[in-house]
């Protein structure tokens, strides 16, 4: 049964069609064709649990369901992974509100 997951990084969302039996590595390979980042430089984090998805496990094993939101982080030059960076539309309004007291 095909499903979709939403892989997000910064302001970009990738809609990935996948199957519950596919592994995290399969998803990273699909992303590799889209973003040209090697699979071992990608880290996927399931947003509703905060769990880092393991390459060898299937999506079903890791409770990744249809329309799940998964954060993509990439390995930086110092070999560490970047922090999760997902821009939600309402973040803009919140930051604008906090600035308004400075006028």
PDB file as gemmi writes it, atoms N, CA and C in Angstrom:
CRYST1    1.000    1.000    1.000  90.00  90.00  90.00 P 1                      
ATOM      1  N   UNK A   1       0.849  -1.191   0.000  1.00  0.00           N  
ATOM      2  CA  UNK A   1       0.000   0.000   0.000  1.00  0.00           C  
ATOM      3  C   UNK A   1       0.886   1.244   0.000  1.00  0.00           C  
ATOM      4  N   UNK A   2       0.784   2.033  -1.030  1.00  0.00           N  
ATOM      5  CA  UNK A   2       1.642   3.207  -1.128  1.00  0.00           C  
ATOM      6  C   UNK A   2       1.184   4.278  -0.154  1.00  0.00           C  
ATOM      7  N   UNK A   3       2.134   5.041   0.314  1.00  0.00           N  
ATOM      8  CA  UNK A   3       1.822   6.171   1.179  1.00  0.00           C  
ATOM      9  C   UNK A   3       2.808   7.284   0.862  1.00  0.00           C  
ATOM     10  N   UNK A   4       2.585   8.412   1.481  1.00  0.00           N  
ATOM     11  CA  UNK A   4       3.476   9.549   1.291  1.00  0.00           C  
ATOM     12  C   UNK A   4       4.012   9.988   2.640  1.00  0.00           C  
ATOM     13  N   UNK A   5       5.244  10.439   2.637  1.00  0.00           N  
ATOM     14  CA  UNK A   5       5.739  11.146   3.807  1.00  0.00           C  
ATOM     15  C   UNK A   5       6.209  12.516   3.353  1.00  0.00           C  
ATOM     16  N   UNK A   6       6.211  13.442   4.285  1.00  0.00           N  
ATOM     17  CA  UNK A   6       6.671  14.798   3.981  1.00  0.00           C  
ATOM     18  C   UNK A   6       8.016  15.003   4.653  1.00  0.00           C  
ATOM     19  N   UNK A   7       9.030  15.152   3.836  1.00  0.00           N  
ATOM     20  CA  UNK A   7      10.377  15.358   4.356  1.00  0.00           C  
ATOM     21  C   UNK A   7      10.664  16.855   4.266  1.00  0.00           C  
ATOM     22  N   UNK A   8      10.970  17.445   5.418  1.00  0.00           N  
ATOM     23  CA  UNK A   8      11.102  18.906   5.460  1.00  0.00           C  
ATOM     24  C   UNK A   8      12.498  19.309   5.897  1.00  0.00           C  
ATOM     25  N   UNK A   9      12.991  20.344   5.258  1.00  0.00           N  
ATOM     26  CA  UNK A   9      14.237  20.970   5.680  1.00  0.00           C  
ATOM     27  C   UNK A   9      14.136  22.445   5.354  1.00  0.00           C  
ATOM     28  N   UNK A  10      14.330  23.276   6.362  1.00  0.00           N  
ATOM     29  CA  UNK A  10      14.184  24.711   6.199  1.00  0.00           C  
ATOM     30  C   UNK A  10      12.799  25.013   5.629  1.00  0.00           C  
ATOM     31  N   UNK A  11      12.723  25.677   4.476  1.00  0.00           N  
ATOM     32  CA  UNK A  11      11.413  26.032   3.922  1.00  0.00           C  
ATOM     33  C   UNK A  11      10.958  25.055   2.853  1.00  0.00           C  
ATOM     34  N   UNK A  12      11.686  23.980   2.666  1.00  0.00           N  
ATOM     35  CA  UNK A  12      11.395  23.053   1.572  1.00  0.00           C  
ATOM     36  C   UNK A  12      10.721  21.795   2.101  1.00  0.00           C  
ATOM     37  N   UNK A  13       9.709  21.335   1.396  1.00  0.00           N  
ATOM     38  CA  UNK A  13       9.076  20.054   1.712  1.00  0.00           C  
ATOM     39  C   UNK A  13       9.172  19.148   0.496  1.00  0.00           C  
ATOM     40  N   UNK A  14       9.676  17.941   0.710  1.00  0.00           N  
ATOM     41  CA  UNK A  14       9.708  16.930  -0.349  1.00  0.00           C  
ATOM     42  C   UNK A  14       8.615  15.913  -0.046  1.00  0.00           C  
ATOM     43  N   UNK A  15       7.732  15.680  -1.010  1.00  0.00           N  
ATOM     44  CA  UNK A  15       6.721  14.643  -0.864  1.00  0.00           C  
ATOM     45  C   UNK A  15       7.308  13.361  -1.442  1.00  0.00           C  
ATOM     46  N   UNK A  16       7.512  12.380  -0.595  1.00  0.00           N  
ATOM     47  CA  UNK A  16       8.149  11.134  -1.023  1.00  0.00           C  
ATOM     48  C   UNK A  16       7.101  10.022  -1.005  1.00  0.00           C  
ATOM     49  N   UNK A  17       6.896   9.406  -2.149  1.00  0.00           N  
ATOM     50  CA  UNK A  17       6.007   8.247  -2.178  1.00  0.00           C  
ATOM     51  C   UNK A  17       6.806   7.037  -1.730  1.00  0.00           C  
ATOM     52  N   UNK A  18       6.229   6.268  -0.828  1.00  0.00           N  
ATOM     53  CA  UNK A  18       6.978   5.139  -0.289  1.00  0.00           C  
ATOM     54  C   UNK A  18       6.010   4.058   0.158  1.00  0.00           C  
ATOM     55  N   UNK A  19       6.578   3.016   0.696  1.00  0.00           N  
ATOM     56  CA  UNK A  19       5.815   1.869   1.124  1.00  0.00           C  
ATOM     57  C   UNK A  19       6.207   1.576   2.568  1.00  0.00           C  
ATOM     58  N   UNK A  20       5.268   1.145   3.418  1.00  0.00           N  
ATOM     59  CA  UNK A  20       5.627   0.876   4.820  1.00  0.00           C  
ATOM     60  C   UNK A  20       6.753  -0.143   4.972  1.00  0.00           C  
ATOM     61  N   UNK A  21       6.920  -1.006   3.951  1.00  0.00           N  
ATOM     62  CA  UNK A  21       7.963  -2.038   4.036  1.00  0.00           C  
ATOM     63  C   UNK A  21       9.333  -1.508   3.629  1.00  0.00           C  
ATOM     64  N   UNK A  22       9.393  -0.297   3.090  1.00  0.00           N  
ATOM     65  CA  UNK A  22      10.686   0.264   2.708  1.00  0.00           C  
ATOM     66  C   UNK A  22      11.456   0.674   3.953  1.00  0.00           C  
ATOM     67  N   UNK A  23      12.759   0.673   3.817  1.00  0.00           N  
ATOM     68  CA  UNK A  23      13.601   1.058   4.946  1.00  0.00           C  
ATOM     69  C   UNK A  23      13.925   2.547   4.877  1.00  0.00           C  
ATOM     70  N   UNK A  24      14.453   3.051   5.968  1.00  0.00           N  
ATOM     71  CA  UNK A  24      14.916   4.440   5.991  1.00  0.00           C  
ATOM     72  C   UNK A  24      15.942   4.662   4.886  1.00  0.00           C  
ATOM     73  N   UNK A  25      16.804   3.672   4.678  1.00  0.00           N  
ATOM     74  CA  UNK A  25      17.829   3.798   3.634  1.00  0.00           C  
ATOM     75  C   UNK A  25      17.197   3.984   2.251  1.00  0.00           C  
ATOM     76  N   UNK A  26      16.092   3.265   2.002  1.00  0.00           N  
ATOM     77  CA  UNK A  26      15.391   3.436   0.719  1.00  0.00           C  
ATOM     78  C   UNK A  26      14.936   4.884   0.542  1.00  0.00           C  
ATOM     79  N   UNK A  27      14.428   5.463   1.622  1.00  0.00           N  
ATOM     80  CA  UNK A  27      13.956   6.846   1.556  1.00  0.00           C  
ATOM     81  C   UNK A  27      15.134   7.782   1.292  1.00  0.00           C  
ATOM     82  N   UNK A  28      16.246   7.535   1.972  1.00  0.00           N  
ATOM     83  CA  UNK A  28      17.422   8.384   1.774  1.00  0.00           C  
ATOM     84  C   UNK A  28      17.914   8.291   0.333  1.00  0.00           C  
ATOM     85  N   UNK A  29      17.787   7.116  -0.268  1.00  0.00           N  
ATOM     86  CA  UNK A  29      18.207   6.981  -1.667  1.00  0.00           C  
ATOM     87  C   UNK A  29      17.293   7.783  -2.578  1.00  0.00           C  
ATOM     88  N   UNK A  30      16.000   7.813  -2.265  1.00  0.00           N  
ATOM     89  CA  UNK A  30      15.082   8.646  -3.050  1.00  0.00           C  
ATOM     90  C   UNK A  30      15.447  10.118  -2.881  1.00  0.00           C  
ATOM     91  N   UNK A  31      15.764  10.505  -1.659  1.00  0.00           N  
ATOM     92  CA  UNK A  31      16.150  11.898  -1.414  1.00  0.00           C  
ATOM     93  C   UNK A  31      17.452  12.234  -2.133  1.00  0.00           C  
ATOM     94  N   UNK A  32      18.346  11.265  -2.180  1.00  0.00           N  
ATOM     95  CA  UNK A  32      19.635  11.477  -2.838  1.00  0.00           C  
ATOM     96  C   UNK A  32      19.436  11.939  -4.283  1.00  0.00           C  
ATOM     97  N   UNK A  33      18.454  11.356  -4.967  1.00  0.00           N  
ATOM     98  CA  UNK A  33      18.214  11.754  -6.356  1.00  0.00           C  
ATOM     99  C   UNK A  33      17.654  13.174  -6.433  1.00  0.00           C  
ATOM    100  N   UNK A  34      16.984  13.612  -5.361  1.00  0.00           N  
ATOM    101  CA  UNK A  34      16.378  14.949  -5.353  1.00  0.00           C  
ATOM    102  C   UNK A  34      17.360  16.032  -4.918  1.00  0.00           C  
ATOM    103  N   UNK A  35      18.165  15.726  -3.921  1.00  0.00           N  
ATOM    104  CA  UNK A  35      18.973  16.785  -3.303  1.00  0.00           C  
ATOM    105  C   UNK A  35      20.471  16.584  -3.486  1.00  0.00           C  
ATOM    106  N   UNK A  36      20.852  15.472  -4.111  1.00  0.00           N  
ATOM    107  CA  UNK A  36      22.263  15.269  -4.424  1.00  0.00           C  
ATOM    108  C   UNK A  36      23.141  15.253  -3.171  1.00  0.00           C  
ATOM    109  N   UNK A  37      22.590  14.735  -2.073  1.00  0.00           N  
ATOM    110  CA  UNK A  37      23.378  14.563  -0.846  1.00  0.00           C  
ATOM    111  C   UNK A  37      23.504  13.067  -0.582  1.00  0.00           C  
ATOM    112  N   UNK A  38      24.730  12.570  -0.370  1.00  0.00           N  
ATOM    113  CA  UNK A  38      24.896  11.124  -0.145  1.00  0.00           C  
ATOM    114  C   UNK A  38      24.056  10.633   1.026  1.00  0.00           C  
ATOM    115  N   UNK A  39      23.635   9.382   0.939  1.00  0.00           N  
ATOM    116  CA  UNK A  39      22.738   8.859   1.978  1.00  0.00           C  
ATOM    117  C   UNK A  39      23.375   8.936   3.372  1.00  0.00           C  
ATOM    118  N   UNK A  40      24.688   8.745   3.452  1.00  0.00           N  
ATOM    119  CA  UNK A  40      25.294   8.767   4.791  1.00  0.00           C  
ATOM    120  C   UNK A  40      25.500  10.183   5.318  1.00  0.00           C  
ATOM    121  N   UNK A  41      25.167  11.186   4.502  1.00  0.00           N  
ATOM    122  CA  UNK A  41      25.189  12.572   4.975  1.00  0.00           C  
ATOM    123  C   UNK A  41      23.791  13.080   5.313  1.00  0.00           C  
ATOM    124  N   UNK A  42      22.807  12.179   5.257  1.00  0.00           N  
ATOM    125  CA  UNK A  42      21.433  12.555   5.585  1.00  0.00           C  
ATOM    126  C   UNK A  42      21.038  11.928   6.922  1.00  0.00           C  
ATOM    127  N   UNK A  43      20.288  12.681   7.682  1.00  0.00           N  
ATOM    128  CA  UNK A  43      19.680  12.117   8.891  1.00  0.00           C  
ATOM    129  C   UNK A  43      18.203  12.463   8.857  1.00  0.00           C  
ATOM    130  N   UNK A  44      17.370  11.459   9.118  1.00  0.00           N  
ATOM    131  CA  UNK A  44      15.920  11.656   9.093  1.00  0.00           C  
ATOM    132  C   UNK A  44      15.376  11.486  10.511  1.00  0.00           C  
ATOM    133  N   UNK A  45      14.540  12.428  10.908  1.00  0.00           N  
ATOM    134  CA  UNK A  45      13.992  12.429  12.266  1.00  0.00           C  
ATOM    135  C   UNK A  45      12.478  12.515  12.174  1.00  0.00           C  
ATOM    136  N   UNK A  46      11.804  11.555  12.786  1.00  0.00           N  
ATOM    137  CA  UNK A  46      10.345  11.545  12.784  1.00  0.00           C  
ATOM    138  C   UNK A  46       9.862  12.622  13.749  1.00  0.00           C  
ATOM    139  N   UNK A  47       9.140  13.607  13.231  1.00  0.00           N  
ATOM    140  CA  UNK A  47       8.845  14.784  14.045  1.00  0.00           C  
ATOM    141  C   UNK A  47       7.924  14.500  15.219  1.00  0.00           C  
ATOM    142  N   UNK A  48       6.950  13.607  15.070  1.00  0.00           N  
ATOM    143  CA  UNK A  48       6.007  13.460  16.184  1.00  0.00           C  
ATOM    144  C   UNK A  48       6.598  12.686  17.363  1.00  0.00           C  
ATOM    145  N   UNK A  49       7.734  12.021  17.162  1.00  0.00           N  
ATOM    146  CA  UNK A  49       8.380  11.325  18.280  1.00  0.00           C  
ATOM    147  C   UNK A  49       9.766  11.881  18.578  1.00  0.00           C  
ATOM    148  N   UNK A  50      10.361  12.566  17.582  1.00  0.00           N  
ATOM    149  CA  UNK A  50      11.733  13.040  17.762  1.00  0.00           C  
ATOM    150  C   UNK A  50      12.776  11.954  17.568  1.00  0.00           C  
ATOM    151  N   UNK A  51      12.346  10.771  17.123  1.00  0.00           N  
ATOM    152  CA  UNK A  51      13.288   9.657  16.948  1.00  0.00           C  
ATOM    153  C   UNK A  51      14.066   9.797  15.649  1.00  0.00           C  
ATOM    154  N   UNK A  52      15.358   9.505  15.714  1.00  0.00           N  
ATOM    155  CA  UNK A  52      16.178   9.420  14.507  1.00  0.00           C  
ATOM    156  C   UNK A  52      15.873   8.078  13.844  1.00  0.00           C  
ATOM    157  N   UNK A  53      15.553   8.111  12.563  1.00  0.00           N  
ATOM    158  CA  UNK A  53      15.193   6.881  11.861  1.00  0.00           C  
ATOM    159  C   UNK A  53      16.456   6.100  11.505  1.00  0.00           C  
ATOM    160  N   UNK A  54      16.407   4.805  11.739  1.00  0.00           N  
ATOM    161  CA  UNK A  54      17.561   3.949  11.493  1.00  0.00           C  
ATOM    162  C   UNK A  54      17.494   3.369  10.082  1.00  0.00           C  
ATOM    163  N   UNK A  55      18.647   3.423   9.397  1.00  0.00           N  
ATOM    164  CA  UNK A  55      18.724   3.003   7.997  1.00  0.00           C  
ATOM    165  C   UNK A  55      18.151   1.613   7.751  1.00  0.00           C  
ATOM    166  N   UNK A  56      18.439   0.685   8.650  1.00  0.00           N  
ATOM    167  CA  UNK A  56      18.118  -0.719   8.373  1.00  0.00           C  
ATOM    168  C   UNK A  56      16.678  -1.079   8.701  1.00  0.00           C  
ATOM    169  N   UNK A  57      15.976  -0.212   9.397  1.00  0.00           N  
ATOM    170  CA  UNK A  57      14.605  -0.535   9.804  1.00  0.00           C  
ATOM    171  C   UNK A  57      13.599  -0.038   8.781  1.00  0.00           C  
ATOM    172  N   UNK A  58      12.461  -0.745   8.721  1.00  0.00           N  
ATOM    173  CA  UNK A  58      11.413  -0.307   7.801  1.00  0.00           C  
ATOM    174  C   UNK A  58      10.643   0.855   8.415  1.00  0.00           C  
ATOM    175  N   UNK A  59       9.907   1.545   7.558  1.00  0.00           N  
ATOM    176  CA  UNK A  59       9.076   2.640   8.038  1.00  0.00           C  
ATOM    177  C   UNK A  59       8.024   2.124   9.007  1.00  0.00           C  
ATOM    178  N   UNK A  60       7.433   0.975   8.691  1.00  0.00           N  
ATOM    179  CA  UNK A  60       6.399   0.412   9.573  1.00  0.00           C  
ATOM    180  C   UNK A  60       6.985   0.111  10.956  1.00  0.00           C  
ATOM    181  N   UNK A  61       8.198  -0.441  10.982  1.00  0.00           N  
ATOM    182  CA  UNK A  61       8.859  -0.752  12.258  1.00  0.00           C  
ATOM    183  C   UNK A  61       9.001   0.481  13.132  1.00  0.00           C  
ATOM    184  N   UNK A  62       9.189   1.623  12.472  1.00  0.00           N  
ATOM    185  CA  UNK A  62       9.501   2.841  13.207  1.00  0.00           C  
ATOM    186  C   UNK A  62       8.285   3.755  13.345  1.00  0.00           C  
ATOM    187  N   UNK A  63       7.107   3.173  13.071  1.00  0.00           N  
ATOM    188  CA  UNK A  63       5.837   3.894  13.253  1.00  0.00           C  
ATOM    189  C   UNK A  63       5.732   5.140  12.370  1.00  0.00           C  
ATOM    190  N   UNK A  64       6.349   5.077  11.186  1.00  0.00           N  
ATOM    191  CA  UNK A  64       6.206   6.166  10.230  1.00  0.00           C  
ATOM    192  C   UNK A  64       4.952   5.872   9.410  1.00  0.00           C  
ATOM    193  N   UNK A  65       3.962   6.738   9.541  1.00  0.00           N  
ATOM    194  CA  UNK A  65       2.677   6.486   8.906  1.00  0.00           C  
ATOM    195  C   UNK A  65       2.450   7.424   7.737  1.00  0.00           C  
ATOM    196  N   UNK A  66       1.373   7.171   7.015  1.00  0.00           N  
ATOM    197  CA  UNK A  66       1.049   8.012   5.873  1.00  0.00           C  
ATOM    198  C   UNK A  66       0.968   9.478   6.294  1.00  0.00           C  
ATOM    199  N   UNK A  67       1.560  10.341   5.499  1.00  0.00           N  
ATOM    200  CA  UNK A  67       1.550  11.786   5.728  1.00  0.00           C  
ATOM    201  C   UNK A  67       2.385  12.195   6.942  1.00  0.00           C  
ATOM    202  N   UNK A  68       3.254  11.313   7.402  1.00  0.00           N  
ATOM    203  CA  UNK A  68       4.144  11.670   8.505  1.00  0.00           C  
ATOM    204  C   UNK A  68       5.074  12.800   8.067  1.00  0.00           C  
ATOM    205  N   UNK A  69       5.429  13.636   9.020  1.00  0.00           N  
ATOM    206  CA  UNK A  69       6.396  14.698   8.755  1.00  0.00           C  
ATOM    207  C   UNK A  69       7.744  14.265   9.308  1.00  0.00           C  
ATOM    208  N   UNK A  70       8.729  14.254   8.422  1.00  0.00           N  
ATOM    209  CA  UNK A  70      10.072  13.807   8.780  1.00  0.00           C  
ATOM    210  C   UNK A  70      11.033  14.957   8.513  1.00  0.00           C  
ATOM    211  N   UNK A  71      11.857  15.259   9.496  1.00  0.00           N  
ATOM    212  CA  UNK A  71      12.846  16.323   9.311  1.00  0.00           C  
ATOM    213  C   UNK A  71      14.100  15.728   8.683  1.00  0.00           C  
ATOM    214  N   UNK A  72      14.650  16.448   7.734  1.00  0.00           N  
ATOM    215  CA  UNK A  72      15.920  16.062   7.117  1.00  0.00           C  
ATOM    216  C   UNK A  72      17.004  16.988   7.651  1.00  0.00           C  
ATOM    217  N   UNK A  73      18.060  16.403   8.192  1.00  0.00           N  
ATOM    218  CA  UNK A  73      19.233  17.208   8.525  1.00  0.00           C  
ATOM    219  C   UNK A  73      20.424  16.634   7.770  1.00  0.00           C  
ATOM    220  N   UNK A  74      21.359  17.497   7.456  1.00  0.00           N  
ATOM    221  CA  UNK A  74      22.512  17.099   6.648  1.00  0.00           C  
ATOM    222  C   UNK A  74      23.788  17.229   7.462  1.00  0.00           C  
ATOM    223  N   UNK A  75      24.750  16.408   7.103  1.00  0.00           N  
ATOM    224  CA  UNK A  75      26.049  16.449   7.766  1.00  0.00           C  
ATOM    225  C   UNK A  75      26.795  17.716   7.357  1.00  0.00           C  
ATOM    226  N   UNK A  76      27.353  18.375   8.345  1.00  0.00           N  
ATOM    227  CA  UNK A  76      28.099  19.609   8.075  1.00  0.00           C  
ATOM    228  C   UNK A  76      29.575  19.267   7.853  1.00  0.00           C  
ATOM    229  N   UNK A  77      30.352  20.291   7.540  1.00  0.00           N  
ATOM    230  CA  UNK A  77      31.771  20.091   7.244  1.00  0.00           C  
ATOM    231  C   UNK A  77      32.532  19.487   8.416  1.00  0.00           C  
ATOM    232  N   UNK A  78      32.084  19.780   9.642  1.00  0.00           N  
ATOM    233  CA  UNK A  78      32.815  19.261  10.811  1.00  0.00           C  
ATOM    234  C   UNK A  78      32.343  17.858  11.193  1.00  0.00           C  
ATOM    235  N   UNK A  79      31.564  17.231  10.295  1.00  0.00           N  
ATOM    236  CA  UNK A  79      31.104  15.859  10.478  1.00  0.00           C  
ATOM    237  C   UNK A  79      29.929  15.732  11.439  1.00  0.00           C  
ATOM    238  N   UNK A  80      29.542  16.841  12.060  1.00  0.00           N  
ATOM    239  CA  UNK A  80      28.342  16.834  12.898  1.00  0.00           C  
ATOM    240  C   UNK A  80      27.129  17.066  11.999  1.00  0.00           C  
ATOM    241  N   UNK A  81      25.971  16.641  12.496  1.00  0.00           N  
ATOM    242  CA  UNK A  81      24.745  16.934  11.756  1.00  0.00           C  
ATOM    243  C   UNK A  81      24.190  18.273  12.210  1.00  0.00           C  
ATOM    244  N   UNK A  82      23.590  18.970  11.267  1.00  0.00           N  
ATOM    245  CA  UNK A  82      22.973  20.246  11.612  1.00  0.00           C  
ATOM    246  C   UNK A  82      21.735  20.003  12.487  1.00  0.00           C  
ATOM    247  N   UNK A  83      21.299  21.048  13.166  1.00  0.00           N  
ATOM    248  CA  UNK A  83      20.067  20.960  13.949  1.00  0.00           C  
ATOM    249  C   UNK A  83      18.873  20.922  13.017  1.00  0.00           C  
ATOM    250  N   UNK A  84      17.783  20.368  13.521  1.00  0.00           N  
ATOM    251  CA  UNK A  84      16.541  20.381  12.751  1.00  0.00           C  
ATOM    252  C   UNK A  84      16.155  21.829  12.493  1.00  0.00           C  
ATOM    253  N   UNK A  85      15.875  22.120  11.246  1.00  0.00           N  
ATOM    254  CA  UNK A  85      15.506  23.481  10.883  1.00  0.00           C  
ATOM    255  C   UNK A  85      14.301  23.413   9.963  1.00  0.00           C  
ATOM    256  N   UNK A  86      13.118  23.535  10.565  1.00  0.00           N  
ATOM    257  CA  UNK A  86      11.889  23.549   9.773  1.00  0.00           C  
ATOM    258  C   UNK A  86      11.211  24.873  10.030  1.00  0.00           C  
ATOM    259  N   UNK A  87      10.953  25.606   8.969  1.00  0.00           N  
ATOM    260  CA  UNK A  87      10.300  26.901   9.103  1.00  0.00           C  
ATOM    261  C   UNK A  87       8.799  26.694   8.954  1.00  0.00           C  
ATOM    262  N   UNK A  88       8.078  26.978  10.005  1.00  0.00           N  
ATOM    263  CA  UNK A  88       6.621  26.917   9.925  1.00  0.00           C  
ATOM    264  C   UNK A  88       6.111  28.321   9.632  1.00  0.00           C  
ATOM    265  N   UNK A  89       5.043  28.429   8.858  1.00  0.00           N  
ATOM    266  CA  UNK A  89       4.548  29.762   8.520  1.00  0.00           C  
ATOM    267  C   UNK A  89       4.291  30.622   9.753  1.00  0.00           C  
ATOM    268  N   UNK A  90       3.765  30.022  10.841  1.00  0.00           N  
ATOM    269  CA  UNK A  90       3.428  30.861  11.985  1.00  0.00           C  
ATOM    270  C   UNK A  90       4.661  31.328  12.747  1.00  0.00           C  
ATOM    271  N   UNK A  91       5.827  30.759  12.473  1.00  0.00           N  
ATOM    272  CA  UNK A  91       7.049  31.265  13.101  1.00  0.00           C  
ATOM    273  C   UNK A  91       7.294  32.718  12.718  1.00  0.00           C  
ATOM    274  N   UNK A  92       6.928  33.062  11.483  1.00  0.00           N  
ATOM    275  CA  UNK A  92       7.168  34.426  11.009  1.00  0.00           C  
ATOM    276  C   UNK A  92       6.358  35.410  11.834  1.00  0.00           C  
ATOM    277  N   UNK A  93       5.117  35.053  12.111  1.00  0.00           N  
ATOM    278  CA  UNK A  93       4.256  35.967  12.862  1.00  0.00           C  
ATOM    279  C   UNK A  93       4.754  36.107  14.286  1.00  0.00           C  
ATOM    280  N   UNK A  94       5.158  34.991  14.901  1.00  0.00           N  
ATOM    281  CA  UNK A  94       5.634  35.058  16.282  1.00  0.00           C  
ATOM    282  C   UNK A  94       6.861  35.947  16.377  1.00  0.00           C  
ATOM    283  N   UNK A  95       7.792  35.792  15.448  1.00  0.00           N  
ATOM    284  CA  UNK A  95       9.007  36.588  15.546  1.00  0.00           C  
ATOM    285  C   UNK A  95       8.685  38.066  15.303  1.00  0.00           C  
ATOM    286  N   UNK A  96       7.690  38.324  14.485  1.00  0.00           N  
ATOM    287  CA  UNK A  96       7.327  39.714  14.215  1.00  0.00           C  
ATOM    288  C   UNK A  96       6.696  40.333  15.469  1.00  0.00           C  
ATOM    289  N   UNK A  97       5.894  39.550  16.176  1.00  0.00           N  
ATOM    290  CA  UNK A  97       5.263  40.049  17.408  1.00  0.00           C  
ATOM    291  C   UNK A  97       6.309  40.434  18.444  1.00  0.00           C  
ATOM    292  N   UNK A  98       7.333  39.620  18.601  1.00  0.00           N  
ATOM    293  CA  UNK A  98       8.332  39.913  19.628  1.00  0.00           C  
ATOM    294  C   UNK A  98       9.114  41.154  19.261  1.00  0.00           C  
ATOM    295  N   UNK A  99       9.262  41.424  17.962  1.00  0.00           N  
ATOM    296  CA  UNK A  99      10.001  42.614  17.544  1.00  0.00           C  
ATOM    297  C   UNK A  99       9.207  43.895  17.789  1.00  0.00           C  
ATOM    298  N   UNK A 100       7.881  43.771  17.822  1.00  0.00           N  
ATOM    299  CA  UNK A 100       7.059  44.980  17.829  1.00  0.00           C  
ATOM    300  C   UNK A 100       7.260  45.792  19.115  1.00  0.00           C  
ATOM    301  N   UNK A 101       7.736  45.151  20.178  1.00  0.00           N  
ATOM    302  CA  UNK A 101       7.970  45.892  21.413  1.00  0.00           C  
ATOM    303  C   UNK A 101       9.186  46.790  21.344  1.00  0.00           C  
ATOM    304  N   UNK A 102       9.971  46.699  20.288  1.00  0.00           N  
ATOM    305  CA  UNK A 102      11.229  47.443  20.214  1.00  0.00           C  
ATOM    306  C   UNK A 102      11.089  48.775  19.506  1.00  0.00           C  
ATOM    307  N   UNK A 103       9.909  49.096  19.028  1.00  0.00           N  
ATOM    308  CA  UNK A 103       9.740  50.331  18.229  1.00  0.00           C  
ATOM    309  C   UNK A 103       9.834  51.552  19.117  1.00  0.00           C  
TER     310      UNK A 103                                                      
END                                                                             
